Amino acid sequence: MNHGIIKKDRVILPGSAPGGGVAAASGQARQVCAKSARPLMHEGRVRAIEITCSCGEKTLVELELEEKNTK
């Protein structure tokens, strides 16, 4: 299965304008938050990426990796 990355300007949430986000659609100023990311390891391999916003919100991106056949 081949999945691509969805760019932020292509994401449309309910009640938002394309590329503008919910805050821009409602006329509010958009708050800029700093983000950091760290890999989460399991059995010696990266299995997920944890993204933490300066506001405290955390997002977990789990990675689905195909196992290579080494025969």
Secondary structure, DSSP 4 states (H G I P E B T S, - for coil): ----PPPGGG---TT-BTTTHHHHHTTPPPPP--EEEEEEEETTEEEEEEEEETTS-EEEEE---PPPP--
